[in-house]
Amino acid sequence: MSGKTMCSERIVQWGDSDPAGRINSPRAFDFAVEIVEAFFRTELGVNYRQLIQELGLGAPVVHSSCDYTSMLLEGDTVRLTLSVERLGTASVTWRVVAHHWMTGAQAFSVRMISCFINNASGKSVPIPETWRQKIGTFVSMPEAMTP
């Protein structure tokens, strides 16, 4: 069973590139964070400022990795697809895959683990139940959800 996905498109800008016009490797993580941030806004109804300043929570990335499979050049349009690989009590493992818009070839795949925390204490906290239910619909495999 596959969960829902969230998609967006993005153009690789000159500022995302090295002098040869190839995407700088760390920018893949920026692209991934952008779609996760959009997920918070559209699916959970909260932006990062509200999460931190109004709710006293945080969701910092505690682990990340990226596999690069084909080159992206300045001017390329990429399609980013976000899914949830695993949903824990206080953590979410996000998967963001980028494909070349024209060819469909995969460019990179980012895996990021975010942990929900109480900002005052810095300690992990359970994901609010209403958010957990919404995030759960994006889990790619049902056994990837923990109680």
N, C-alpha and C positions, 0 to 999 in steps of 0.2 A: 504494500500500500504506500502510495506517495502522498505527501502533504501538499499544501498549496505552496506556490512560489510567488515572489514579488520580483518584478522586472523593471529595469529602467535603461535608458540609453544615455551615453555620454560620449562626447568628442574628446579625443586626446589633444590637449592644447599644447602650444609651444612650451609653456612653462612646466608642463608635465614631462618634457623631453630633455635628452642630453643634446649636445651640439650637433650630433649626427641625425637628430630627429627621432631617435628611438625613445620609447617610454623609459623613464628612470625607474629602476626596480622598486624603490619604496613607494612609488605612486600607486601601485596595485593595492597597498594597504589603505591609502587615502580613499581610493575608489570604493573599497569594501566598507570603510567606516561611513562614507556618504550614504550608501544604500541602507545600512543598519540604522543610521540616524533618520532616514526617510521612513523606515519601518516603525520606529518609535512614534513619529508624528502621525502617520496614516493609520496604523493598526492599533496602537496603544493610546493614541490621543494626547500624547505628551511630547514636548520637545526637550532637548537636553538641559536647557536653562531651567525649565519647570521641574524636571526630574531632580536637579541638584539644589536649586534655590528654594523652591516651594515645597517639594516633597521630602527633602533631606536625604535623598537616595543618590546612588551612583551606580554605574554599570561599567567599570573599567575593564579593558581587555587585559586578561592575565596570561594569555598565551596566543601566539599567532604563528602561522606558517604559510608559505606560498609556493606553489609549483608553477613555473613558467613553461608554457608549451609552444608558443609561437610569438613572434615579435609584433609589437604594436608600434605604429609610427605616428608622428604628429599629423593630425587631420583625420586619422582613422576614427570611425564610429564603433563603439563597443556596446554590446548588450550585456548588462549585468543581471544575473539571476541569483536571488537570495533564497536560501532555504535553511531549515534548522536541522542540523545533524543529530543533536542530542539536547534534551531538556532535562536539567536536573532540578533539585529543590531551590538552589540559589544561583544556578549557572545556566547559560545557553551557549551551545556550540553552533556558531553561524557558519554557513558555507556560502561563499560568493564566487560564482563562476562567470568569467568574462569571455564572450565570443565576438569575433569579428562580425560586424553587422553584415557586410557584403558577402563573405564566404561562409560564415557559420563556424569557421575553425576556432577551436578553443585557444584563448591567449594565455589565461592564467586561472588558477583556482586558489582562493584564499580560505583558510580555516582560522577562525578566531573564537576564543572562549571568553565570554564576558561573565563576571560575577557580580551579582547585585549586592550592594553594601549599604550600610547606614553610614552616611558621611561623617557624623559626629564621632562615632566609635571606630570607624574603619573596618568593622567586622561584617562578615557576610550575613545577609538576611534572606528569608524565603522570598521568592518572587510573588508579588501580590496575586492572589488567586484569579482575579478577573483577567489580568495580563497573562498569567500562566495558561489559562484556557485559550486565549487568542493566539499566543505563541505556539501552543500545542497543535493548532491546525496546520502549522507550517513544518511540523516534524516529518522527515522523510520516511521513517520507519517507526511503527508504533512501539516496538520494544526499546526504542531509544528514549522513552519517557520514564523517569524515575518518580516514585511517589513523593 
